Amino acid sequence: MWGMIATWRMAHDGVLAAKAILEQQGSCQDAVETAIKAVEDYPFYKSVGYGGLPNEEGVLEMDAAFMDGDTFKIGAVAGIVDVENPISVARRLSEEKFNSFRIGQGAVAYALAEGFQPKEMLTPRAKTIWEKRKAEIAANNLNPYDGHDTVGVVALDEHQSMAAGTSSSGLFMKKAVVLAIHLYLDLVFMWIVKSAVPLPQG
């Protein structure tokens, strides 16, 4: 038996890709990373990865976290800039014994040292939305904050192992280097399920 839970409709295509992995008795860790990467890569989701909306300074800062439910190893990045697929960096960090949560330039430096690809993550579309919103705020004294979603995925594989991950570009127009605190909510949920609910066997 395998299963997967993901947030929001934007995760649909990623869940289908992860489903193929789980149906072939692949690992929950690969399934979670695959599902979230699909959301991060899609340029028209405004709150996750490539195409996400920036902070008030026009900088796209991204956050991601990954947890292995068997070992409870966790890795996370916050405020990472211009690195493709933050969830993959977070997963790699979960294998580190120390310093498994990296922030800002420390997260960027780690990712590049580990061979992850640099990429301009702020799209022209997202920049245009930011410029328009900045002008509206200045002209009308508006609240800068407008909408927010993230993607969270929890997966159970045929081996009864569980993993969870989450990724976000945070609140549009947020202050610089403000951590999306919800990063750990999906991971805590997974920990509760794994710890408290007997998983079916066979």
C-alpha positions in Angstrom: 0.0 0.0 0.0 1.2 3.5 -0.8 -0.3 6.9 -0.5 0.3 10.6 -0.9 -1.2 13.9 0.4 -0.4 17.2 -1.2 -1.7 20.8 -0.8 -3.6 22.7 -3.4 -4.5 22.0 -7.0 -1.1 23.3 -8.2 0.4 20.0 -6.9 -1.7 17.9 -9.3 0.9 17.2 -12.0 3.6 16.6 -9.5 1.4 14.1 -7.7 0.8 12.2 -10.9 4.6 12.1 -11.6 5.2 10.9 -8.0 2.4 8.3 -8.3 4.3 6.6 -11.1 7.3 6.3 -8.8 5.3 4.8 -5.9 3.4 2.4 -8.2 6.8 1.0 -9.2 7.8 0.5 -5.5 10.0 3.5 -5.6 11.0 5.5 -2.5 8.8 8.0 -0.8 11.8 10.4 -0.6 12.0 10.4 -4.4 8.3 10.8 -4.7 8.2 13.8 -2.5 11.1 15.5 -4.2 9.6 14.8 -7.7 6.2 16.2 -6.8 7.5 19.4 -5.3 10.0 20.0 -8.1 7.1 19.9 -10.6 5.5 22.8 -8.7 8.8 24.7 -8.3 9.5 24.4 -12.0 6.1 25.8 -13.2 6.5 29.5 -14.0 2.9 30.5 -13.4 2.5 29.5 -9.7 3.1 32.8 -7.9 4.1 31.4 -4.5 6.5 28.6 -5.1 9.9 28.4 -6.9 10.5 29.7 -10.5 8.0 32.5 -11.1 7.3 33.1 -7.5 6.6 36.6 -6.3 9.5 38.5 -4.7 9.9 40.4 -1.4 9.5 44.1 -1.1 12.9 44.7 -2.6 12.1 42.8 -5.7 14.3 39.8 -4.7 12.8 36.3 -4.9 13.8 34.5 -1.7 12.7 30.8 -1.5 12.3 28.4 1.4 12.1 24.6 1.5 12.3 21.8 3.9 12.5 18.0 3.7 12.2 15.2 6.3 12.8 11.5 6.2 10.2 9.8 8.3 12.3 6.7 9.1 15.2 8.6 10.5 13.6 12.0 11.2 16.6 13.6 9.4 15.6 17.1 8.3 17.2 19.6 5.9 16.0 23.1 5.1 16.9 26.3 3.3 15.5 29.8 3.8 16.0 32.9 1.8 17.8 31.0 -0.9 18.2 33.0 -4.1 18.6 32.0 -7.8 19.2 28.3 -7.2 17.0 25.8 -9.1 14.8 23.5 -7.0 15.2 24.5 -3.4 13.5 21.2 -2.3 16.4 19.2 -3.8 18.9 21.4 -1.8 16.9 20.8 1.4 16.9 17.0 0.7 20.6 17.0 0.3 21.0 19.0 3.5 19.0 16.3 5.4 22.0 14.0 4.9 24.3 16.4 6.7 25.0 15.6 10.3 25.5 19.2 11.3 24.4 22.6 9.9 21.4 21.1 8.0 19.5 24.3 7.9 21.1 27.0 5.8 19.9 30.6 5.3 20.5 33.3 2.6 24.0 33.3 1.1 25.0 30.4 3.2 22.3 28.3 1.5 23.3 29.6 -1.9 27.0 28.8 -1.3 26.1 25.3 -0.1 23.9 24.6 -3.1 26.5 25.7 -5.6 29.3 23.8 -3.8 27.1 20.7 -4.1 26.7 21.1 -7.8 23.1 22.5 -7.9 22.4 24.8 -10.9 22.2 28.5 -10.6 19.2 30.0 -12.3 17.5 33.4 -12.5 14.3 32.5 -10.6 12.5 35.8 -10.9 10.6 35.8 -14.1 9.7 38.9 -16.2 6.1 38.2 -15.3 6.7 38.1 -11.6 8.9 41.3 -11.8 6.0 43.1 -13.6 3.5 42.1 -10.9 5.9 43.4 -8.3 6.5 46.7 -10.0 2.7 47.2 -10.4 2.0 46.3 -6.8 4.8 48.6 -5.6 3.3 51.5 -7.5 -0.2 50.7 -6.1 1.1 50.7 -2.6 2.9 54.1 -3.0 -0.1 55.7 -4.7 -2.9 54.4 -2.5 -1.2 53.6 0.9 -2.3 50.0 0.5 -1.4 47.0 2.7 1.5 45.4 0.8 0.6 41.8 1.5 -1.6 40.0 -1.0 -2.3 36.3 -1.0 -0.1 33.4 -0.2 0.0 29.6 -0.7 2.7 27.0 -0.5 3.1 23.4 -1.5 3.4 20.6 1.0 3.7 16.8 0.3 3.6 13.8 2.5 4.2 10.3 0.9 4.0 6.7 2.1 5.7 4.1 0.0 5.2 0.3 -0.4 8.0 -0.3 2.2 5.9 1.6 4.8 8.4 4.4 4.8 7.3 8.0 4.9 8.7 11.4 3.9 7.5 15.0 3.7 8.6 18.2 2.1 7.4 21.7 1.5 8.5 24.7 -0.6 7.5 28.3 -0.9 8.6 31.7 -2.1 6.9 33.2 1.0 4.5 36.1 1.3 4.5 38.5 -1.6 6.1 41.8 -0.6 7.5 40.4 2.6 10.4 42.0 4.4 13.8 40.6 3.3 14.8 37.3 4.8 11.5 36.6 6.6 11.2 32.9 7.0 8.0 31.2 5.9 7.3 29.7 9.3 4.9 27.2 7.9 7.9 25.4 6.5 7.8 22.9 9.3 4.0 22.4 9.6 3.9 19.7 6.9 6.9 18.0 8.5 5.4 18.1 12.0 2.2 16.6 10.6 4.1 13.8 9.1 6.0 13.2 12.4 2.7 13.0 14.3 1.2 10.5 11.8 4.3 8.4 11.7 4.6 8.3 15.5 1.0 7.9 16.5 -0.7 5.8 13.9 0.1 2.2 13.4 0.8 1.7 9.7 -0.9 -1.3 7.9 1.3 -4.2 7.0 1.1 -6.2 3.8 
